[in-house]
């Protein structure tokens, strides 16, 4: 096996792994800074919590009105 080829392969491996390590280090650093910035922003501009609306209970009168409206629509479409 050629020693020069092994040496070049090792150099390429070290450059590639170094590039990935530097990128991941910068990414983690940026995420930590982003976390600190968002904490400050959320302190002054908190997110609004949406209000969950509960559906109103139907009364017997509403059911009769709905049934009457359906019957009227069917009758109108038939003739």
N, C-alpha and C positions, 0 to 999 in steps of 0.2 A: 504494500500500500504506500502510496506516495505521501511523504510527510508534509509536503507543501499543500496538498489538497486538504489534508486533515486540519492544518493550521488555518487555511482560508475558511473552511467550514466552521471552525471554532470562533473565528472573528465575526462571521456573519451571525452566528447564534448569539454571541454576546451583544452585538449591536441591536439585534431584534429584541432580545429580552430586556435590554436597557431602555429601549424606546417604549416598550409596553410598561415597564416599571415607572418611568418618568411620566407617561400619560396618566396612569392610574393615580400616582401621587398628586398630580395637578388636579385631577378630577375630584379626589377626596378633599383636597384643600378648597376647591371652589364650592363644593357642597357644604362644607362647614361654614364658609363665609355666607353662603346663601341662607343657611339656617339662622344665623345671627341677624342678618338683614330682615328676614321675614318675621322674626320675633319682635323686632322694633316696629315694623310696619303694622303687624297685627295688634300691637299695643295701642296704636293711635287710630287704626282703621280696622276694627274687628269685623269678622264676617257676620252677616245677618243670619240668624237661625230661622229657617222657614217654619211658619206656623202650620201645623197639621190640622186640616179642617175635618171634623167628624161629620159623616153624612147624617142628615136629619132623618129622624124616624118618620115613616109614612103613617099617616092616620088612615082610618077606614074611609073617610071622605075623599082622600086623595086617590085611593085605589078605585073608588067608584067613578071618579072623574076621568081617570086614565082609561078605564074600561069603556066609558061612554064615548070618549074621544076615538078610541079604536073602532068601536061599533059604527060611529058616524063616518069615519074614513072608509071602512069597508063598504057601507051602504052607498056612499058617494061614488066609489069606484065601480060598483056594479050597475049603477043605473042613474 
